[in-house]
Amino acid sequence: MAKERMLQFVTVEREMPVKREADERAHDFNEIYAEFADTKATEQASRCSQCGVPYCQAHCPLHNNIPDWLRLTAEGRLQEAYEVSQATNTFPEICGRICPQDRLCEGNCVIEQSGHGTVTIGSVEKYITDTAWEKGWVQPGAPTQERGESVAIIGAGPGGLAAADRLRRAGLQVTVYDRYDRAGGLLTYGIPGFKLEKDVVMRRVELLEKAGVEFVLNCNVGEDLTFDAIRGKHDAVLIATGVYKTRELQGPGAGSDGIVRAIDYLTASNRKSFGDDVPEFDSGELNAEGKRVVVVGGGDTAMDCVRTAIRQGASSVKCLYRRDKANMPGSQREVKNAEEEGVEFVWLSAPKGFTGDPVNGVIVQKMRLGAPDASGRQSPEVIEGADYTEDADLVITALGFEPEDLPTLWGEAALEVTRWGTIKADFRSHETSLPGVFAVGDIVRGASLVVWAIRDGREAADSILEFLAQPAQVAAE
């Protein structure tokens, strides 16, 4: 019977959930995709070919059992589908919303390779877990037996929260320290609500609290509490701080007022969505309303900025990127959404300098693609004599993030880092140069995807459990 329900890709076309019209969605921060109806989710899940070698699963960092929960969904066995999904993914409803499926699972779907539209894996994943929340199937991961060992997690982003969930289910006492006033890291303050509504994140945090995870917020390690004190208080430590240091623009006028960092801009916008008092937004410093906005960068953070500026009522929004559309690192789906909402992309362009203080223009140098660089991508080259000035009242820099100097900030010189400044950790166990100290996510990988942080957090939790199971004299070595 199951076979008859599947393999429907030959007769059933790919269909995404309804996307709100650009004119409507560009005026609010609500998510732009509607939820699948039950019949539509079942129909789309039935398109899966149930192939013997599931490339979707192989290309998912979490190796989610995608064909299995698609089959269960097609059969109407949603609670079982949720349980299979949750077994490998701590936050499936978040991954369903923000993962770049076009580069991961869906981008490697076998039926797409054979000329049919890919299965809408992300939308079905989101539907399964949202249904699970509605039906009350999602319960706190309280342990069956408490243990006396305690673990400190520094950073309440996806990697830290994934580890906290796994460790708490095993009965450990878990304390999460974070610099912000709310847990979630970039899920809370970096990603806009139109991609990830904040109640989706907050209900996961509340679930962890109900399970017994303790959160110590507004705690800046190295200032409010020393790293050494945290190590002394807990049996193991997991560093999951992420990377927040912004790569700065260079060139004449780069320090002018009106040139702001993407993280500051997005955090201010997200804080307003929580109803917080944000003086920098209210003053106009981090508010795009009525302004000519230029965003510099081509990744997903740049896409978040341009689409946020549209919603804040900018008079115009342009995105400068030094390569062409085909070589853009951000999701092509996000580019399309931005274009629909009124963003203008200026390809093969980079800032050379800025005019005015406060800024009133960006001196743009035109580029062309030359020989491939070390990564195999074509390197941009400046076209001499093709400079021009782009009017701008607000310039947002989204050039990527770099790690903070944690050994210096935390007074822990023995914490080894790589030549890029990321923490040096074993790629299997995630243990650092300090015994009993582990590290995961962007602070190890460099700026990466949420799904990789979740995988790292789950793996590190297992390594911490192994570490704590060792005889005391071995663990102390």
N, C-alpha and C positions, 0 to 999 in steps of 0.2 A: 504493500500500500504506500509505503514511504517513497518508493521509487517513482510511483505514478504522480506523486505530489511535486516531485522535483523535476529538474531538466526542462523547465518551461521557457527557457530563454529563446527557444526557436519561435514560440508563438506569442510570448509576452514581451513587450518592449520595456527597456529601462525607463523608469520614471522616478524622479525625485519628489520629495514632499513639496507642496505648493510654496513658492517663494513670494513673499509680499512684494507688491509693485514698488519700484524704486522711489517714486514720488511720495509714497506713503511712508516707507521705512526710513527714508533719509531725515525724518523729523523726530525720531525717537531712538532710544537705545535698546529696544526690545529685540529679541532674536528674530532673524529674517525668515527662517524656515518654519512652516507649520509642522505639527506632529503628523506622522502617518496615521491614518485610520487603521483599525484592526484588519479589515479586509485587504487594504492596500499593502500593509506590511507583510501579510501572509502571501499575497500575490508576488511581491517583489522578492521575498526570500525564496520562493519556489523557483526562481530563475537560476539558482545555483546549480552548477553542473555536477557537484559532488565528486570532483576529479580525484584521482588516486594520489596525486602529488599536489596538495593545495598550496599554490604559490602565494595566495593571499596570506595564509598562516605563516609561511616561511619568511615573508617580507614584513611581518608585523614584529616590532621589537619585543612584544610580550608573547609572541607565538600563540595568540588567542586561537581557540578551537572554533574558528569561524564557520567552516562547513557544518559542524555539529549544531551550533545554535541557530544557524539559518534553517537547517532541516527541522529542528524542533519548533521554530517559529512557523514554518510552513504547515506544520501539523497541528498548530494551535496549542502546543504544549509550552506556553510562555514562561511559567514558573521554572520549569526545567531548563529552558533556554537561558533564563537569567542566572540560574545556579551554575551552568556551564560557563557562561560569560564571566561571572564574578570569580570563578575559580582561578583564573589567570590574570585578571585585571581588577585592581582595587577600585578604580573609578571609571567604569565603562561609559556612563552617561556623559562624562567630561570628555573622554577620548572621542566618543561619537560626535561631539560638537566641534572640537578644535583640532583633532588630528588632521594632517594633510593626507587624506586618504588617496588623493590623486597621485601621490608620490609613494605610497606604501601599499596597503592591501588592495584597494581598488585599481591602482595603477598596474598591478600584476595579476589581475583577474584573468583566468584562462579564457573565458568566453569572449572577453574583449579582444584578446589576441586572435581569436577566430572570426572577428568581424561583427560581433554582437556587442551591445552596450554592456558595460560592467555591472555587476550586482551592486546595488546601493547599500554597501556594507555599513558605512558609518550611520546612515539614517535608521537602519534596522537596529543597530546596536543601541542608539539613543532611545528608540521606541521601546525596546525590551526593558531597559532599566528604568525609564520614566514610568512605564506600566508597573514595574515592580515596586516603585515608591508609592504609587497610587493604591496598589493592592495591599500594602503593608508587608510585603515580602522582605524588604530590606530592614534588617535588625542589627543592633549594636553587636560588635564582635567580642562580647564579654567572654572571658576564659572559663573553662570548667573547673580549673584549679589555679589558685594564686601562687606565684613564686616570689621569693624575697629579693631577687636581683633587680637592679634598676638600671635603666638606660637613658642617657640624655641625648636628645636630638636637637641640633642647632640649625634652625631653619624650618619654617612651617609651610614650605612649598610642596609640590607634588611628590618629590622624592622623599622628603622627611615624613609627610603624612602617610605615604604608602608603607614606609618602614614602621611607623607608629602603629598602624592597623595590624600589621603582621605580628609585631612583637607583643602587642597587648593581647591578641588572640591566644598567644602562647603562654600568657599569664605573667609576663614581666611588668614591672612598674615603669611606666614611660612618662617622661617629662619633656615637653617640646618648648624650646626657647626661641623667641622670634623678636626682631627689632620693631615690627609693626604692631599696631593696635588690634589688628584682626589677623587670624591665620589664613593661609592660602597662598602667600607669596604672590607671584605674578598671576596666578589664577584669580586672585582677588583684586589686585591693584594694577596689573599690567594689561590684561586682556579685556577689551571693552565688552559691555553687556550685550551688544548685538551679536556677538559670537558666543558668549557664555554668560548668561544671566546669573547674578550674584547669589540668588537664593539656592541655586544648584550647588555652589561651593559651600555656602554656609550650612546647608543641611548635612553635608558630609562631615564638616567640622563638629557640628552638634552631635552627630552619631558617634564620633570618636570620644567626645567628652562623656557621653552616656556610657560608653564602654570602659571609662576609667582613665583615659589619657589626660594628663594634666598639661595645661598650656600656661606658660609664663610669657606674657606679651609685653610690649614696650621695653624689651630687655636687649640692650646693645652689648653683646659680648665684647669684652676688652675695655668697656667703659663702666657699665652698670654692674657687671659681674665678670670676674676673670675666667679665662679658659682653664687655668689651673684649679680654680675653685670648683668648676663644673666636673673636671676629671676626678677631683678628690671626693666628690659627693656621690658619683655614680660608678657602676661596675664596668660600663662601656659607654663610649661616646660616638655618635654619628654626626658628621659634618655635612649639612645639606643646605648651605647658605645661598646657592645660586651665584650668578655673576651680575653685579649691578654697576660696576665702573664703566662709564660711557666713553667710547672712542670720540675724541674731540675733533671738530673741524679745524682746518688750518687756513691760512691766507689772511690778507689785510681785512680788518674789520670783524674778525671772527669772534671778538669779545664784546660786540655791540649788544645793547639792550634789544630785546625782541628775538634773539637767537636762543632757543631753549632746547633742553634735552628731551628726547622722546619719553623716557621713564618719568620725568617730572610732569610732563604734559598729560600722559595717560593716567598717572596716579591721581592728579588733581581732578580729572574728569570722572574717574571711578569713585573718588571720595564724594563728589557732588551727588552721584547716583545713590549713595548711602544716606544722603541728607546731612553730611558733615559740613562744618564751617571751614571754607577753604579761601582764605584771604587772597592768595595769589590768583585764584580764579575770579573772584569777585572784582578784583582790581583791573582785570583784563589781561594781566601778564600771561596767564596760561589759559586764556579763553579766545577762541578763534572767531567769535561772533563779529560779523561785518568786516573781517580782515581778508587781505590777499595773502593766502598761506602757501608757502613752499616747503615741502618735505623732502629731505635729502636722504636717499637710501632706497634699497630695492627688496628688503626682506619682509617677513610677516609683520614685524614691528612697524615698519613704514606704512604697510597697508592698514594697520590699526589706527595710525595717526591720521592718514588722509580721510578715512571714513568717519573718524571721530570729528574732524574739522568740518566736514559736510554737515553733520548732525548739530554742531554748535552754531551753524548759520554763517559760515565763512562766505565772503562774497565771491571768492574763487579759490580752488585748491589745485595745486600742481605738484607732481612728484618728479624729481630729478633722479635719474639713474644712469650710471656711466656705461652700462652695457645695453643691449637691445632686449626686447620682450622675451625672446626665446631663451636668453641667458639669465633671466631674472631668478634669484633664489627663492622668492616668495611664491606662495601658492597661486597657480594660474586661475583657480576658482575665485580667489580673493581679488585678483586684478580685475576679473570680469565684473564682480560685484561692485567694485569701486568705480569702474568705468560707467556702469549703469546708473550709479548714484551721482555722477557729474564730475568725477575726478579726471583731470587731464594729465596724461603721462608724457613726460618729455624725455624720450629715450636718448641714449648716447650723449649724455650731458652731465657735467659735474661742476660744482661751485669752485670758482677761482678766488673770489673775494666778495666783500659786501660793502654796500654804500650806506651811508647814514648811520647816526647813533641817536635815537633808536633806528634800527635798520629800516631802510626803505627800498632796498633792491639787492638782488644776488647777481654778481658778475659770473655768467655762465660760460664755460668753455666747452665747445663741441668736441666729440670724440668719434673715433672709428675703431673697429675691432681689428687687431693685428694678429700676430702669431700667438699660439696657445701658451699659457703660463704653465707652471709646474703641475697644476691640478688638471690640465688638459683644456681649460676654458680659454677662449681667446682674450688676450689682454687688450684693454682699451688704450688707445693712443690719442694724444691731443692733436686736433686739426688747427694748425697755427693760423692766426688771423681771423678766426671764426667766432670770436667772443662776442657776447651781447649781454645786456642787462635785463633781468626779469624782475618786474615790480613785486615787492613783498613787504607786508607789515609784520608778518610772523614767520620765522624760519624754524622748523623743527628738525633736529638732527637725529637720524635713526641709522647710525653707522655700525651698530652692533655693540656688544658688551664685552668687557674684559674682567678678569678676576681682581678682587682687592688683594692687597698684600697681607694675607692673614697671619703669617709668622710674625710680622712686625706689629700689626694691630693687636694681636693677642699675646705678644711677648713670649712666643714659643718658637725659638730658633730651630729646634729639632724637628719641627714639622716640615718635611721635605716638599718642595714644589718643583714643577717642571720648568723648562726654559721659557714657557709661556705664562708662568705664574699660577697655573692651576695646581691643585694638590696632587701629589704623586701617590697613587693608590693602586694596589694590585687589581688587575682587570677582572679577576674571578672572585676573590674574597672581598674586595673593596677596602682592605686594611691599609692604613697609611704607615709611615715610618715610626709612628708612636704605638706601642702595644695597647690594644684595646680601643684604639681610635680608628674609625672607619670614615669613608667619605664617598658621596654619591652625587650624581646629577651634574649640573653645569659647572660646579666648582672643580670637577674632575675632567669633564668632557670639553669644557668651553661651552658657549651658548649653543643649545641644542633643543630638542623637542621634549614636550611634556611626557610623551609616552616613554622615552628613554629614561627620564628621571624616575618614572614609576617602576620601570623594570629594575633599575639600579637599586631603588629603595627596597624592593621585595627581596632581591638577591642579598643585599647587605644585611637585612634582617635575619635571613637564614645563616649568614656567616657569623653574626653576633651570637645567635643561639648556639652555634658550634663552639665559638670561643668561650662562652660562659659554661659550657659543658666540660671543658678541659679541667684537669686537676689544677688546683690553685698555684702550685709551684711552676707548672708549665705556662699558665696564663700570664704569670708575672714576669717571665723571661723576656 
